[in-house]
Amino acid sequence: MTKPWTYLSLKAVFEHVDVNKRFKIKSHCPTLRHIEKEVPLRLKYLSFRKNEIQLNTTTIKRTSYKNKAGKK
């Protein structure tokens, strides 16, 4: 039977995991969120634009929809 990872082991792993993988792991496993937040992100590229943020090779876009009068 395998032993669970220790707190320090998880922190060390998160330091070297790709940003996109970290976000995916964090979204699927809430118990690891507090550890992930403590480890700094290592980014090669970071860009902020009007409606998007780019982290390394991932782009997060914000879109807005205007509601026409009278329609829901």
C-alpha positions as CSV (number, residue, x, y, z in Angstrom):
1,M,0.0,0.0,0.0
2,T,1.3,3.4,-0.9
3,K,1.7,6.2,1.6
4,P,0.0,9.6,1.1
5,W,2.2,12.5,0.0
6,T,3.4,14.8,2.8
7,Y,2.7,18.5,2.8
8,L,6.3,19.4,1.9
9,S,6.4,16.8,-0.9
10,L,3.2,18.4,-2.5
11,K,4.7,21.9,-2.2
12,A,7.8,20.7,-4.0
13,V,5.8,19.1,-6.8
14,F,3.6,22.2,-7.3
15,E,6.7,24.3,-7.7
16,H,7.7,22.4,-10.9
17,V,4.3,21.7,-12.4
18,D,3.1,23.7,-15.4
19,V,0.7,26.6,-14.6
20,N,-2.1,25.0,-16.7
21,K,-1.8,21.7,-14.9
22,R,-1.8,23.4,-11.5
23,F,-5.1,25.2,-12.3
24,K,-6.6,21.9,-13.5
25,I,-5.5,20.0,-10.4
26,K,-6.7,22.8,-8.1
27,S,-10.1,22.8,-9.8
28,H,-10.5,19.0,-9.4
29,C,-9.1,18.6,-5.9
30,P,-10.3,21.2,-3.4
31,T,-8.1,19.8,-0.6
32,L,-5.0,20.8,-2.5
33,R,-6.0,24.5,-3.1
34,H,-4.4,25.8,0.1
35,I,-1.0,24.2,-0.8
36,E,-1.2,25.4,-4.4
37,K,-1.8,29.0,-3.3
38,E,1.3,29.0,-1.1
39,V,3.7,28.1,-4.0
40,P,4.6,30.9,-6.4
41,L,3.8,30.6,-10.0
42,R,6.8,30.3,-12.4
43,L,5.7,32.1,-15.6
44,K,7.7,32.5,-18.8
45,Y,5.2,34.9,-20.2
46,L,2.4,37.0,-18.7
47,S,0.3,39.5,-20.6
48,F,-2.7,41.6,-19.7
49,R,-4.9,43.1,-22.4
50,K,-8.3,44.7,-22.4
51,N,-10.3,41.5,-22.5
52,E,-7.8,38.7,-22.0
53,I,-4.9,37.4,-19.8
54,Q,-2.2,35.2,-21.2
55,L,-0.2,32.9,-19.0
56,N,2.6,31.1,-20.9
57,T,0.6,29.5,-23.8
58,T,-2.9,29.7,-22.3
59,T,-5.2,32.6,-23.1
60,I,-8.2,33.4,-20.9
61,K,-10.7,35.7,-22.6
62,R,-13.5,37.6,-21.1
63,T,-16.6,38.1,-23.2
64,S,-19.6,40.2,-22.4
65,Y,-23.1,40.0,-23.8
66,K,-25.4,43.0,-24.1
67,N,-29.0,42.3,-23.4
68,K,-31.3,43.9,-25.9
69,A,-34.2,45.9,-24.3
70,G,-37.2,43.7,-23.6
71,K,-35.4,40.4,-24.1
72,K,-34.2,38.2,-21.4
